[in-house]
Amino acid sequence: MSYYPSYSGLTSEQRNGFLTWLTTDLSNVPDIGFAFLLLYCLERHILHDEYLEESLKIISKLQGQISNGSFDYYSSTSIGYIFFIHKRLDLLKYVDLNKCDIKLQILLSHKLSADQLISLATEVDFRNRYYIKEYPKLFKKALIESLKREFGSEYFEYELSNIQKLKKEPYMFSNYSLRKGNNRPDLLMPDPLSDRKLCHDIYAELQKAHDQVKGFLEIKRAVEPKKDKSKKKIAKPKRINSKTGYPMSTDKQIKNATEQLKLTRKFLKNNQTNPYKSRNSQEKIEDWCWNNSAEKMDNADLEYKKGEWDKAEKLWLACVAINYRAANRLRIMYQKEHRFNDAVQIINFAIDSPVLRKVNNDSYVTDFKKKLETAEQKSMKHENEDQLKLSEEDFEKLNSDSDYWFKKVNNITYS
């Protein structure tokens, strides 16, 4: 089934499959689209304070069978709505918090495992993740030992200072017709990571584990006999596109990118007639930007995986004024090519893009400012080997595109 399926858009075979599945105990999900269609229905019941217990049981059952980030997020919205809007914390017993969005876990659990703490490293700005990546088992073991010493168990225990004063974060239902602009306020759920003390304490636990692993490895290196440096590991050769000289992805990754491009083209073709019905002005702008960049973005991903980096660059540059992912993909590619200043310039352009400022919220700007800081550090560190290629003409073209798209966005009027 297509992404964002709709019941009205199903074929007769798909409709029969979905209705037949609903007659079962739902213990087997043959297509994730079926799960989303059912979630649409449950969201409407939850919004109107109907069948909360029954809906929560079904959502939990689906979560237990599906490993999908989008489904985890949208189903977490429903669960959060039940607990924070309808105040039904008595239903918490039906929920496996480990399948929910991490912020919902933090709000409702009051204890976090070592794995959860490690997953929050980026969120609490713990940047030195070398030992987490290179020695994951050792780092986790050190973290668990530290937690046992401090809390008497393998869990980090905490209390949020004042939930009412925490910054609120909007969550969305998966059902378009229930979103903002359709007589439904956003679910504003407290953001536990806006609690500075909590972030500080999580950071401190990660730092203690980091120091412990570092000390252990220093002792280990000191007592072990030195290895013969002449026997170096033979690195696995990279796949190179013989025509371009750029690295290639695996055949499986190229095949997946090809299929994704086909799905996007099919989706765009099927939604040409009034795709913006029942959408407010902000959502119409977001949809318009996606519709005008999605095919190029997926095509660029495919060319990049095929080792056609120059083609991918042209496609991403064509989208960079209206799709922040394009700037991020260019940043990654430029840094691999040692075009460090180009990476800095393209992020700066995205931050200043009037269309992206109109489309995205503050979290986008904050995220990109962090990326900009890292890119600037790399640029200064590798100043003598920088191989910048973007010219004044390239940026004139980008600015011209930006002005063109901004005028288009400002003139959006759909019936």
C-alpha positions in Angstrom: 0.0 0.0 0.0 1.1 3.6 -0.6 2.5 5.9 2.1 -0.3 7.7 4.0 -3.0 5.2 2.7 -6.6 6.1 2.6 -9.6 3.7 2.6 -11.2 5.4 -0.3 -8.0 5.0 -2.3 -7.8 1.2 -1.8 -8.3 -1.3 -4.6 -11.1 -3.8 -4.1 -8.5 -6.5 -3.3 -6.8 -4.2 -0.7 -10.2 -3.3 0.8 -11.2 -6.9 1.1 -7.8 -7.7 2.7 -8.2 -4.9 5.2 -11.7 -5.8 6.2 -10.8 -9.5 6.4 -7.9 -8.6 8.7 -10.2 -6.7 11.0 -12.2 -9.9 11.6 -9.1 -11.6 13.1 -7.4 -11.1 16.5 -4.9 -8.7 14.8 -2.0 -10.9 15.9 -0.5 -10.7 12.4 -0.2 -7.4 10.4 0.1 -8.3 6.7 0.8 -4.7 5.6 1.7 -1.7 7.7 -0.8 0.3 5.7 -3.5 -1.8 7.4 -2.2 -0.8 10.8 -2.2 2.9 9.9 -5.8 2.7 8.5 -6.9 1.2 11.8 -5.0 3.8 13.8 -6.9 6.6 11.8 -10.1 5.1 13.2 -8.8 4.7 16.8 -7.5 8.3 16.8 -11.0 9.6 16.1 -12.4 7.6 19.0 -9.6 8.9 21.3 -10.2 12.5 20.2 -13.9 12.2 21.2 -13.2 10.3 24.5 -14.7 7.1 23.3 -13.5 3.5 23.8 -10.2 4.7 25.3 -9.4 1.4 27.0 -10.2 -0.7 24.0 -8.3 1.6 21.6 -5.3 1.6 23.9 -5.2 -2.2 24.0 -5.3 -2.4 20.2 -2.6 0.2 19.7 -0.4 -1.6 22.2 -0.9 -4.8 20.4 0.0 -3.2 17.0 3.1 -1.6 18.5 4.3 -5.0 19.8 4.2 -6.4 16.2 5.5 -3.4 14.2 9.0 -2.0 14.1 8.5 1.3 12.4 9.6 4.8 13.6 6.6 6.6 12.0 4.1 4.2 13.6 5.8 4.5 17.0 5.6 8.3 16.8 2.0 8.6 15.7 0.7 5.9 18.1 2.6 7.7 20.9 0.5 10.8 20.0 -2.7 8.8 20.7 -1.3 7.4 24.0 -0.2 10.9 25.1 -3.6 12.2 24.3 -5.2 9.7 26.5 -2.9 10.4 29.4 -2.4 14.2 29.2 -5.8 15.4 27.7 -8.2 12.8 29.1 -6.1 12.3 32.3 -6.5 8.5 32.2 -3.2 7.4 33.8 -5.1 4.4 35.2 -4.7 2.9 31.7 -0.9 3.0 31.8 -0.9 -0.7 32.6 -1.8 -1.6 29.0 1.1 0.3 27.5 4.7 -1.0 26.7 6.5 2.3 27.1 9.6 0.9 25.3 7.6 1.0 22.0 6.7 4.6 22.5 8.4 7.9 21.6 11.4 8.4 24.0 10.0 11.6 25.4 6.7 10.0 26.3 8.7 7.2 28.0 10.6 9.9 30.1 7.3 11.6 31.1 5.6 8.5 32.3 8.3 6.1 33.5 10.5 8.0 36.0 13.3 5.6 35.4 15.5 4.9 32.4 17.6 1.9 31.4 21.2 2.1 30.2 20.1 1.6 26.6 17.6 4.5 27.0 20.3 6.8 28.5 22.7 6.0 25.6 20.0 6.7 23.1 19.6 10.2 24.6 23.3 11.1 24.3 22.7 13.5 21.3 19.6 15.0 22.9 21.5 16.1 26.0 24.4 17.3 23.9 26.9 14.5 24.9 29.2 14.9 21.9 32.1 12.7 22.8 30.5 9.4 21.7 33.7 7.6 20.6 33.5 4.9 23.3 29.7 4.5 22.7 30.4 3.7 19.1 33.6 1.8 19.3 33.1 -0.1 22.6 29.2 -0.3 23.0 29.2 -3.4 25.2 31.9 -2.1 27.5 30.3 1.4 27.7 26.9 -0.2 28.6 28.5 -2.4 31.2 30.3 0.6 32.8 27.1 2.6 32.8 25.1 -0.2 34.5 27.7 -0.6 37.2 27.6 3.2 37.8 23.8 3.1 38.0 23.9 0.2 40.5 26.3 2.1 42.7 24.2 5.3 42.7 20.6 4.0 42.5 20.9 0.4 43.7 19.5 -0.9 40.5 20.2 -0.9 36.7 18.0 2.1 36.2 18.5 5.9 36.3 15.8 7.3 38.6 14.6 10.9 38.4 11.8 13.3 39.1 10.8 16.1 36.7 11.1 19.5 38.4 7.7 20.9 37.3 5.9 19.3 34.4 3.5 22.3 34.1 6.4 24.7 33.4 8.1 22.5 30.8 8.2 23.7 27.3 5.3 22.3 25.3 5.9 20.3 22.1 3.2 19.7 19.4 2.4 16.1 18.4 0.3 15.1 15.4 -2.3 12.4 14.8 -1.6 10.4 11.6 -5.1 11.1 10.4 -4.9 14.3 8.3 -8.5 15.2 9.0 -7.9 15.4 12.7 -4.9 17.8 12.5 -4.7 21.5 13.3 -6.9 23.6 11.1 -9.7 21.1 11.2 -11.3 22.1 14.5 -8.6 20.2 16.5 -5.9 21.9 18.6 -2.5 20.3 18.5 -1.6 17.9 21.3 0.9 20.0 23.2 2.8 17.5 25.3 5.4 18.6 27.8 9.0 18.2 26.5 11.0 16.5 29.4 14.3 17.4 27.7 13.6 21.1 28.3 14.2 20.2 32.0 17.8 21.4 32.3 18.5 19.5 35.5 17.3 16.2 34.0 19.6 16.7 30.9 22.5 17.7 33.2 22.0 14.5 35.3 21.8 12.2 32.2 24.9 13.9 30.8 26.7 13.3 34.1 25.9 9.6 34.1 27.1 9.2 30.5 30.3 11.1 31.4 31.0 8.8 34.4 30.7 5.8 32.1 32.9 7.5 29.5 35.6 8.2 32.1 35.4 4.6 33.5 35.9 3.1 30.0 38.7 5.4 29.2 40.5 4.5 32.4 40.0 0.8 31.9 41.4 1.0 28.3 44.4 3.0 29.4 45.3 0.3 31.9 44.6 -2.5 29.4 46.9 -0.9 26.9 49.7 -0.4 29.5 49.8 -4.0 30.6 49.3 -5.7 27.2 52.2 -6.4 24.9 52.5 -4.0 22.0 51.0 -5.2 18.8 53.1 -5.6 15.7 52.2 -2.5 13.7 53.5 -4.1 10.5 50.5 -6.4 10.5 47.8 -3.9 9.6 44.3 -4.9 8.8 43.5 -5.0 5.1 40.5 -2.7 4.6 37.6 -4.0 2.6 37.8 -2.3 -0.8 35.2 0.3 -1.5 32.9 -0.1 -4.5 33.8 2.7 -6.9 31.9 3.9 -10.0 34.5 3.4 -12.7 33.1 6.3 -14.8 33.0 8.9 -12.0 35.5 7.7 -9.5 33.0 8.2 -6.6 32.1 5.5 -4.1 28.9 3.4 -4.7 26.5 1.8 -2.3 25.6 -1.9 -2.3 23.2 -3.4 -4.9 20.6 -3.8 -2.2 20.8 -0.1 -1.2 20.6 1.0 -4.9 17.6 -1.3 -5.4 15.8 0.1 -2.3 16.5 3.7 -3.5 15.1 2.8 -7.0 11.9 1.4 -5.4 11.5 4.5 -3.2 11.7 6.7 -6.2 9.1 4.7 -8.0 6.8 4.9 -4.9 7.2 8.6 -4.7 6.4 9.1 -8.4 3.3 6.9 -8.0 2.2 8.8 -4.9 2.6 12.2 -6.7 0.7 10.9 -9.7 -2.2 9.6 -7.6 -2.5 12.8 -5.7 -2.5 15.4 -8.5 -6.2 16.2 -8.2 -6.9 18.5 -5.3 -4.3 17.1 -2.9 -4.7 20.0 -0.5 -8.4 19.5 0.4 -9.2 20.1 4.0 -5.7 21.5 4.8 -5.0 24.8 6.4 -2.7 27.4 4.8 0.5 26.3 6.7 -0.1 22.7 5.9 -0.8 23.6 2.2 2.6 25.3 2.0 4.4 22.3 3.6 2.7 19.9 1.2 3.5 22.2 -1.8 7.2 22.3 -0.9 7.2 18.5 -0.5 5.4 17.9 -3.8 7.9 20.2 -5.6 11.0 18.5 -4.2 10.2 14.9 -3.3 10.9 13.4 -6.7 14.2 15.3 -7.1 15.3 14.4 -3.5 14.7 10.6 -4.1 16.3 10.8 -7.5 19.4 12.5 -5.9 19.6 9.8 -3.3 19.6 7.2 -6.0 22.3 8.9 -8.1 24.4 9.3 -4.9 24.2 5.6 -4.2 25.1 4.8 -7.8 28.3 6.9 -7.4 26.9 9.7 -9.6 27.7 12.4 -7.1 27.8 15.3 -9.6 24.3 14.5 -10.7 23.1 14.1 -7.1 24.6 17.5 -6.3 22.6 19.3 -9.1 19.4 17.7 -8.0 19.9 18.6 -4.3 21.0 22.2 -5.2 17.7 22.5 -7.1 15.8 21.7 -3.8 17.9 23.3 -1.2 15.7 26.5 -1.0 12.6 24.5 -0.2 13.7 21.3 1.5 16.1 21.4 4.4 17.1 17.7 3.9 18.8 18.8 0.6 21.1 21.1 2.5 21.9 18.4 5.0 22.6 15.8 2.3 24.9 18.3 0.5 26.7 19.0 3.8 27.5 15.3 4.3 28.6 14.8 0.7 30.8 18.0 0.6 32.6 17.0 3.8 33.4 13.6 2.3 34.9 15.4 -0.7 36.9 17.7 1.6 34.7 20.7 0.5 34.4 21.9 4.0 33.7 25.6 3.3 31.1 24.6 0.7 29.4 22.6 3.5 29.4 25.7 5.8 28.0 27.9 3.0 25.2 25.6 2.1 24.0 25.3 5.7 24.1 29.1 6.1 22.0 29.3 2.9 19.4 26.9 4.3 19.2 28.7 7.6 18.5 32.0 5.8 16.1 30.5 3.2 12.8 32.5 3.5 10.8 29.5 2.3 12.3 27.1 4.9 11.8 29.7 7.6 8.1 29.8 6.6 7.7 26.1 6.5 9.7 24.8 9.4 9.6 25.5 13.1 12.3 26.7 15.5 13.7 23.2 16.0 14.8 23.1 12.4 16.9 26.3 12.8 18.3 25.1 16.2 19.3 21.8 14.7 21.0 23.4 11.7 22.8 25.9 13.8 24.4 23.0 15.7 25.3 21.5 12.3 26.8 24.8 11.2 28.9 25.0 14.3 30.4 21.5 13.7 30.9 22.3 10.0 32.7 25.5 10.8 35.1 23.7 13.2 35.9 21.1 10.5 36.4 23.9 7.9 38.9 25.7 10.2 40.7 22.4 11.1 41.1 21.4 7.4 41.6 24.9 6.0 44.8 24.0 4.1 43.2 21.0 2.4 39.8 22.5 1.6 38.7 21.8 -2.0 35.8 24.3 -2.3 34.0 24.3 -5.7 30.9 26.4 -5.3 31.3 29.7 -7.2 29.6 33.1 -7.0 27.5 32.0 -10.0 26.3 29.0 -8.1 25.1 31.1 -5.2 23.5 33.7 -7.6 21.5 30.8 -9.0 20.6 29.6 -5.5 19.4 33.1 -4.5 17.4 33.4 -7.8 15.8 30.0 -7.1 15.0 31.1 -3.5 13.3 34.3 -4.7 11.3 32.3 -7.3 10.1 29.7 -4.7 9.3 32.4 -2.1 7.1 34.2 -4.6 5.4 30.9 -5.4 4.8 30.1 -1.8 3.3 33.6 -1.1 0.9 33.1 -4.0 -0.4 29.7 -3.0 -4.2 29.7 -3.2 -6.0 26.3 -3.4 -9.7 25.7 -3.5 
